[in-house]
Amino acid sequence: MTELPDRRLLLVHAHPDDESINNGATMARYAAEGAHVTLVTCTLGERGEVIPPELRHLTGAALGAHRRGELAAALRELGVTDFRLLGGAGRYGDSGMMGIPDNEDPGCFWQADLDTAAGSLVEVILEVRPQVLVTYDDDGGYGHPDHIQAHRVAMRAVELADEQGHRIEKVYWNRVPRSVAEAAFARLQDELAALPFAKGASLADVPGVVDDERITTAVDGSAHAPAKAAAMRAHATQIEVAEPYFALSNELAQPLFTTEYYELVRGTAGPGETDLFAGVAGGAEEAS
């Protein structure tokens, strides 16, 4: 096996497009710096709502196949080459939004056996041996069943990897500080009328917003803002972009953040941490 770089980052996401929205600038930054960035996506988002009218005929497996192509294009924009589907292609299907009959489909990710799914992720962990893992909080950021399940699988895999000889040194959850979100939405309200796609805006639509004191780490990805925006545009079935804003199928505008924020839940963060690898073996030392 080819020797991997000293810094290795693993991200666990529920659907194609989640990686670009939540972590696109972070992924592009570390890929450009020579770190090994691995993305594991748990479903292909077969039940996602399609924005462009000319693509609305895509549903189910056909939509999943199309979204896999969108994901490949997005990762090219981010400079990321290591991508895995949890358990292999087609292993877990999109569960739909919480509380609908699709949640009961035995093939959907929400119904996955936790240790089986986590075991598939452990295989990736033992191969790549990341020092850092990024995923959602226990609410999945906004309550989507696949996001919640991705959190559960990732956190269980961290435990199982410990037992099998690889300790992930730092685990982060995706976050947005409330003050940053509120300031961004104040600017957005002034510019909303000029946006080509939005019918409104709602701070409640932003996943992972928490009080500022819970934020441990801010990764400045502003140098990679074009890559993040391009990656988001690649997910054309799901996202419309007009920098520095975007909208999903609900047509509610959101800020496109190029500094991305995290809460460290395993490991030690120094004050004002700006590097996910700060303090880990092979990682960069945090600047004072």
C-alpha positions as a Markdown table, in Angstrom:
| # | Residue | x | y | z |
|---|---|---|---|---|
| 1 | Met | 0.0 | 0.0 | 0.0 |
| 2 | Thr | 1.2 | 3.5 | -0.8 |
| 3 | Glu | 2.4 | 5.4 | 2.2 |
| 4 | Leu | -0.2 | 8.0 | 3.3 |
| 5 | Pro | 0.7 | 11.6 | 4.2 |
| 6 | Asp | 1.3 | 12.5 | 7.8 |
| 7 | Arg | -2.0 | 14.3 | 8.2 |
| 8 | Arg | -5.2 | 12.3 | 7.6 |
| 9 | Leu | -8.7 | 13.6 | 7.8 |
| 10 | Leu | -11.9 | 11.5 | 7.6 |
| 11 | Leu | -15.4 | 13.1 | 7.1 |
| 12 | Val | -18.6 | 11.1 | 7.5 |
| 13 | His | -21.7 | 12.5 | 5.8 |
| 14 | Ala | -25.2 | 11.4 | 5.1 |
| 15 | His | -25.8 | 12.4 | 1.5 |
| 16 | Pro | -24.0 | 13.9 | -1.5 |
| 17 | Asp | -23.9 | 17.7 | -1.1 |
| 18 | Asp | -23.6 | 17.6 | 2.7 |
| 19 | Glu | -19.8 | 17.6 | 2.4 |
| 20 | Ser | -19.6 | 20.7 | 0.2 |
| 21 | Ile | -22.1 | 22.7 | 2.3 |
| 22 | Asn | -20.7 | 21.8 | 5.7 |
| 23 | Asn | -17.0 | 21.3 | 5.0 |
| 24 | Gly | -16.1 | 22.2 | 1.4 |
| 25 | Ala | -13.6 | 25.0 | 2.3 |
| 26 | Thr | -12.0 | 22.8 | 5.0 |
| 27 | Met | -11.7 | 19.8 | 2.6 |
| 28 | Ala | -10.2 | 22.0 | -0.1 |
| 29 | Arg | -7.8 | 23.6 | 2.3 |
| 30 | Tyr | -6.4 | 20.4 | 3.6 |
| 31 | Ala | -6.3 | 18.7 | 0.3 |
| 32 | Ala | -4.3 | 21.6 | -1.1 |
| 33 | Glu | -1.9 | 21.5 | 1.8 |
| 34 | Gly | -1.2 | 17.8 | 1.1 |
| 35 | Ala | -3.2 | 16.1 | 3.8 |
| 36 | His | -5.0 | 12.9 | 2.9 |
| 37 | Val | -8.8 | 13.7 | 3.0 |
| 38 | Thr | -11.2 | 10.8 | 2.9 |
| 39 | Leu | -15.0 | 11.2 | 2.5 |
| 40 | Val | -17.4 | 8.5 | 3.5 |
| 41 | Thr | -21.0 | 9.1 | 2.3 |
| 42 | Cys | -23.7 | 6.9 | 3.8 |
| 43 | Thr | -26.4 | 7.2 | 1.1 |
| 44 | Leu | -26.8 | 8.6 | -2.4 |
| 45 | Gly | -29.7 | 10.8 | -1.5 |
| 46 | Glu | -32.3 | 8.9 | -3.6 |
| 47 | Arg | -35.2 | 10.7 | -1.9 |
| 48 | Gly | -33.9 | 14.2 | -2.3 |
| 49 | Glu | -36.0 | 16.9 | -3.9 |
| 50 | Val | -34.8 | 18.0 | -7.3 |
| 51 | Ile | -34.6 | 21.7 | -8.1 |
| 52 | Pro | -34.1 | 22.0 | -11.9 |
| 53 | Pro | -37.3 | 21.3 | -13.8 |
| 54 | Glu | -35.5 | 19.4 | -16.5 |
| 55 | Leu | -34.1 | 16.9 | -14.0 |
| 56 | Arg | -37.3 | 16.3 | -12.0 |
| 57 | His | -37.9 | 13.1 | -13.8 |
| 58 | Leu | -35.0 | 11.6 | -11.7 |
| 59 | Thr | -36.2 | 9.6 | -8.8 |
| 60 | Gly | -35.0 | 6.7 | -6.7 |
| 61 | Ala | -32.0 | 4.8 | -8.1 |
| 62 | Ala | -31.8 | 7.0 | -11.1 |
| 63 | Leu | -31.5 | 10.1 | -8.9 |
| 64 | Gly | -29.0 | 8.3 | -6.7 |
| 65 | Ala | -26.8 | 7.5 | -9.7 |
| 66 | His | -27.0 | 11.1 | -10.9 |
| 67 | Arg | -26.2 | 12.5 | -7.5 |
| 68 | Arg | -23.1 | 10.2 | -7.3 |
| 69 | Gly | -21.9 | 11.9 | -10.5 |
| 70 | Glu | -22.6 | 15.3 | -9.0 |
| 71 | Leu | -20.5 | 14.2 | -5.9 |
| 72 | Ala | -17.6 | 13.1 | -8.1 |
| 73 | Ala | -17.7 | 16.5 | -9.8 |
| 74 | Ala | -17.8 | 18.3 | -6.5 |
| 75 | Leu | -14.8 | 16.4 | -5.1 |
| 76 | Arg | -12.8 | 17.2 | -8.2 |
| 77 | Glu | -13.4 | 20.9 | -7.4 |
| 78 | Leu | -12.3 | 20.3 | -3.8 |
| 79 | Gly | -9.2 | 18.4 | -4.9 |
| 80 | Val | -10.3 | 15.3 | -2.9 |
| 81 | Thr | -9.7 | 11.9 | -4.5 |
| 82 | Asp | -10.5 | 9.4 | -1.7 |
| 83 | Phe | -14.2 | 8.8 | -1.6 |
| 84 | Arg | -16.1 | 5.8 | -0.2 |
| 85 | Leu | -19.8 | 4.8 | -0.1 |
| 86 | Leu | -20.5 | 3.2 | 3.3 |
| 87 | Gly | -20.7 | -0.5 | 2.9 |
| 88 | Gly | -20.4 | -0.2 | -0.9 |
| 89 | Ala | -22.7 | 1.2 | -3.6 |
| 90 | Gly | -26.4 | 0.7 | -2.9 |
| 91 | Arg | -25.9 | -0.7 | 0.6 |
| 92 | Tyr | -28.0 | 1.9 | 2.4 |
| 93 | Gly | -30.8 | 4.0 | 0.9 |
| 94 | Asp | -31.9 | 7.5 | 1.7 |
| 95 | Ser | -34.4 | 7.5 | 4.6 |
| 96 | Gly | -36.3 | 10.6 | 3.7 |
| 97 | Met | -37.3 | 13.3 | 6.2 |
| 98 | Met | -38.1 | 12.4 | 9.7 |
| 99 | Gly | -41.6 | 11.0 | 10.4 |
| 100 | Ile | -42.6 | 9.8 | 7.0 |
| 101 | Pro | -43.2 | 6.2 | 5.9 |
| 102 | Asp | -39.9 | 6.0 | 4.0 |
| 103 | Asn | -38.2 | 5.8 | 7.4 |
| 104 | Glu | -39.6 | 2.3 | 7.8 |
| 105 | Asp | -38.0 | 0.9 | 4.6 |
| 106 | Pro | -35.8 | -1.9 | 5.7 |
| 107 | Gly | -33.1 | -0.9 | 3.2 |
| 108 | Cys | -32.9 | 2.7 | 4.3 |
| 109 | Phe | -30.0 | 4.0 | 6.4 |
| 110 | Trp | -32.3 | 4.8 | 9.4 |
| 111 | Gln | -33.0 | 1.1 | 9.7 |
| 112 | Ala | -29.4 | 0.0 | 9.5 |
| 113 | Asp | -27.9 | -2.2 | 12.2 |
| 114 | Leu | -25.6 | 0.2 | 14.1 |
| 115 | Asp | -22.7 | -2.2 | 14.6 |
| 116 | Thr | -22.8 | -3.5 | 11.1 |
| 117 | Ala | -22.8 | 0.0 | 9.6 |
| 118 | Ala | -20.1 | 1.1 | 12.0 |
| 119 | Gly | -18.1 | -2.0 | 11.2 |
| 120 | Ser | -18.0 | -0.9 | 7.5 |
| 121 | Leu | -16.7 | 2.4 | 8.6 |
| 122 | Val | -14.1 | 0.8 | 10.9 |
| 123 | Glu | -12.7 | -0.9 | 7.8 |
| 124 | Val | -12.0 | 2.5 | 6.2 |
| 125 | Ile | -10.6 | 3.8 | 9.5 |
| 126 | Leu | -8.1 | 0.9 | 9.8 |
| 127 | Glu | -7.0 | 1.4 | 6.2 |
| 128 | Val | -6.6 | 5.1 | 6.3 |
| 129 | Arg | -5.8 | 5.5 | 10.0 |
| 130 | Pro | -7.0 | 9.1 | 10.3 |
| 131 | Gln | -6.0 | 11.3 | 13.2 |
| 132 | Val | -9.1 | 13.5 | 12.8 |
| 133 | Leu | -12.8 | 12.7 | 12.2 |
| 134 | Val | -15.6 | 15.1 | 11.4 |
| 135 | Thr | -19.3 | 14.4 | 11.5 |
| 136 | Tyr | -22.6 | 15.8 | 12.8 |
| 137 | Asp | -23.9 | 16.2 | 16.4 |
| 138 | Asp | -26.4 | 13.8 | 17.9 |
| 139 | Asp | -29.3 | 15.6 | 16.3 |
| 140 | Gly | -27.6 | 15.4 | 12.9 |
| 141 | Gly | -27.5 | 19.2 | 12.7 |
| 142 | Tyr | -31.2 | 19.5 | 12.0 |
| 143 | Gly | -32.9 | 16.3 | 12.8 |
| 144 | His | -32.7 | 14.4 | 9.5 |
| 145 | Pro | -32.7 | 10.7 | 10.2 |
| 146 | Asp | -29.8 | 9.9 | 7.9 |
| 147 | His | -27.7 | 12.7 | 9.6 |
| 148 | Ile | -28.6 | 11.4 | 13.0 |
| 149 | Gln | -27.6 | 7.8 | 11.9 |
| 150 | Ala | -24.4 | 9.1 | 10.4 |
| 151 | His | -23.5 | 10.6 | 13.8 |
| 152 | Arg | -24.3 | 7.3 | 15.6 |
| 153 | Val | -22.4 | 5.2 | 13.1 |
| 154 | Ala | -19.3 | 7.6 | 13.2 |
| 155 | Met | -19.2 | 7.7 | 17.0 |
| 156 | Arg | -19.7 | 4.0 | 17.3 |
| 157 | Ala | -16.9 | 3.4 | 14.7 |
| 158 | Val | -14.6 | 5.6 | 16.8 |
| 159 | Glu | -15.2 | 3.3 | 19.8 |
| 160 | Leu | -14.7 | 0.1 | 17.7 |
| 161 | Ala | -11.6 | 1.4 | 16.1 |
| 162 | Asp | -10.1 | 2.0 | 19.6 |
| 163 | Glu | -10.8 | -1.7 | 20.4 |
| 164 | Gln | -9.1 | -2.7 | 17.1 |
| 165 | Gly | -5.9 | -0.7 | 17.7 |
| 166 | His | -6.4 | 2.7 | 16.1 |
| 167 | Arg | -7.3 | 5.6 | 18.2 |
| 168 | Ile | -8.7 | 8.7 | 16.4 |
| 169 | Glu | -7.1 | 11.6 | 18.3 |
| 170 | Lys | -9.6 | 14.3 | 17.6 |
| 171 | Val | -13.4 | 14.1 | 16.8 |
| 172 | Tyr | -15.2 | 17.2 | 15.7 |
| 173 | Trp | -18.9 | 18.0 | 15.1 |
| 174 | Asn | -20.0 | 20.5 | 12.5 |
| 175 | Arg | -21.1 | 23.8 | 14.0 |
| 176 | Val | -22.0 | 27.4 | 13.3 |
| 177 | Pro | -21.6 | 30.0 | 16.0 |
| 178 | Arg | -24.9 | 31.9 | 16.7 |
| 179 | Ser | -23.3 | 35.3 | 16.5 |
| 180 | Val | -21.8 | 34.5 | 13.1 |
| 181 | Ala | -25.1 | 33.2 | 11.8 |
| 182 | Glu | -27.1 | 36.1 | 13.0 |
| 183 | Ala | -24.7 | 38.6 | 11.5 |
| 184 | Ala | -24.7 | 36.8 | 8.2 |
| 185 | Phe | -28.5 | 36.8 | 8.1 |
| 186 | Ala | -28.7 | 40.4 | 8.9 |
| 187 | Arg | -26.6 | 41.1 | 5.8 |
| 188 | Leu | -28.7 | 38.6 | 3.9 |
| 189 | Gln | -31.9 | 40.4 | 4.6 |
| 190 | Asp | -30.5 | 43.6 | 3.1 |
| 191 | Glu | -29.6 | 41.7 | -0.1 |
| 192 | Leu | -32.4 | 39.2 | -0.4 |
| 193 | Ala | -34.3 | 41.0 | -3.1 |
| 194 | Ala | -31.3 | 40.8 | -5.4 |
| 195 | Leu | -31.0 | 37.0 | -5.2 |
| 196 | Pro | -32.3 | 35.1 | -8.2 |
| 197 | Phe | -33.6 | 32.0 | -6.4 |
| 198 | Ala | -34.8 | 32.8 | -2.9 |
| 199 | Lys | -38.3 | 33.4 | -1.6 |
| 200 | Gly | -37.1 | 34.2 | 1.9 |
| 201 | Ala | -34.5 | 33.3 | 4.5 |
| 202 | Ser | -34.6 | 31.6 | 7.9 |
| 203 | Leu | -31.9 | 31.3 | 10.5 |
| 204 | Ala | -33.7 | 28.2 | 11.7 |
| 205 | Asp | -32.8 | 26.5 | 8.3 |
| 206 | Val | -29.1 | 26.5 | 9.2 |
| 207 | Pro | -27.9 | 23.2 | 10.7 |
| 208 | Gly | -25.7 | 23.1 | 13.8 |
| 209 | Val | -26.1 | 26.6 | 15.1 |
| 210 | Val | -25.0 | 26.8 | 18.7 |
| 211 | Asp | -24.0 | 29.4 | 21.3 |
| 212 | Asp | -20.6 | 30.8 | 20.6 |
| 213 | Glu | -18.9 | 29.3 | 23.7 |
| 214 | Arg | -19.4 | 25.8 | 22.3 |
| 215 | Ile | -17.2 | 26.5 | 19.3 |
| 216 | Thr | -13.7 | 25.3 | 19.8 |
| 217 | Thr | -12.2 | 25.6 | 16.3 |
| 218 | Ala | -12.6 | 27.9 | 13.3 |
| 219 | Val | -11.0 | 26.8 | 10.0 |
| 220 | Asp | -10.3 | 29.7 | 7.7 |
| 221 | Gly | -11.0 | 28.4 | 4.2 |
| 222 | Ser | -11.5 | 31.8 | 2.5 |
| 223 | Ala | -8.6 | 31.1 | 0.1 |
| 224 | His | -10.7 | 28.2 | -1.1 |
| 225 | Ala | -14.0 | 29.9 | -1.4 |
| 226 | Pro | -14.1 | 29.5 | -5.2 |
| 227 | Ala | -13.6 | 25.7 | -4.8 |
| 228 | Lys | -16.4 | 25.5 | -2.2 |
| 229 | Ala | -18.8 | 27.4 | -4.4 |
| 230 | Ala | -17.9 | 25.4 | -7.4 |
| 231 | Ala | -18.4 | 22.1 | -5.5 |
| 232 | Met | -21.8 | 23.3 | -4.3 |
| 233 | Arg | -22.8 | 24.2 | -7.9 |
| 234 | Ala | -21.8 | 20.7 | -9.0 |
| 235 | His | -24.7 | 19.4 | -6.8 |
| 236 | Ala | -27.1 | 21.1 | -9.2 |
| 237 | Thr | -30.1 | 18.9 | -8.3 |
| 238 | Gln | -30.0 | 20.1 | -4.7 |
| 239 | Ile | -28.4 | 23.6 | -4.6 |
| 240 | Glu | -28.6 | 27.0 | -6.3 |
| 241 | Val | -25.6 | 29.3 | -5.6 |
| 242 | Ala | -25.3 | 33.0 | -5.9 |
| 243 | Glu | -22.2 | 33.8 | -3.9 |
| 244 | Pro | -22.1 | 34.5 | -1.0 |
| 245 | Tyr | -25.5 | 32.8 | -0.6 |
| 246 | Phe | -27.2 | 29.6 | -1.7 |
| 247 | Ala | -30.6 | 28.0 | -1.5 |
| 248 | Leu | -31.9 | 24.4 | -1.3 |
| 249 | Ser | -35.2 | 23.2 | -2.7 |
| 250 | Asn | -37.1 | 25.1 | -0.1 |
| 251 | Glu | -35.9 | 28.4 | -1.8 |
| 252 | Leu | -34.8 | 29.8 | 1.6 |
| 253 | Ala | -31.5 | 31.7 | 1.2 |
| 254 | Gln | -28.6 | 30.8 | 3.5 |
| 255 | Pro | -25.1 | 32.3 | 3.8 |
| 256 | Leu | -22.3 | 30.4 | 2.1 |
| 257 | Phe | -19.7 | 30.2 | 4.9 |
| 258 | Thr | -16.0 | 30.0 | 4.0 |
| 259 | Thr | -14.8 | 30.0 | 7.5 |
| 260 | Glu | -16.1 | 26.7 | 8.9 |
| 261 | Tyr | -16.7 | 26.0 | 12.5 |
| 262 | Tyr | -16.4 | 23.0 | 14.7 |
| 263 | Glu | -16.9 | 21.7 | 18.3 |
| 264 | Leu | -14.2 | 19.3 | 19.5 |
| 265 | Val | -15.7 | 16.4 | 21.3 |
| 266 | Arg | -12.7 | 14.2 | 21.6 |
| 267 | Gly | -9.2 | 15.4 | 22.1 |
| 268 | Thr | -7.8 | 18.7 | 23.3 |
| 269 | Ala | -8.1 | 22.1 | 21.7 |
| 270 | Gly | -6.0 | 25.0 | 22.5 |
| 271 | Pro | -7.5 | 28.5 | 22.8 |
| 272 | Gly | -8.5 | 30.0 | 19.5 |
| 273 | Glu | -7.8 | 26.8 | 17.6 |
| 274 | Thr | -7.6 | 27.2 | 13.8 |
| 275 | Asp | -6.3 | 23.9 | 12.7 |
| 276 | Leu | -8.1 | 20.6 | 13.0 |
| 277 | Phe | -4.7 | 18.8 | 13.2 |
| 278 | Ala | -3.3 | 21.0 | 16.0 |
| 279 | Gly | -1.5 | 18.9 | 18.6 |
| 280 | Val | -1.8 | 15.6 | 16.8 |
| 281 | Ala | 1.0 | 13.3 | 15.8 |
| 282 | Gly | 2.2 | 14.6 | 12.4 |
| 283 | Gly | -0.1 | 17.6 | 12.6 |
| 284 | Ala | 0.8 | 21.3 | 12.5 |
| 285 | Glu | 1.4 | 23.0 | 15.7 |
| 286 | Glu | -1.2 | 25.6 | 16.6 |
| 287 | Ala | 0.2 | 29.1 | 16.1 |
| 288 | Ser | 0.2 | 31.3 | 19.2 |
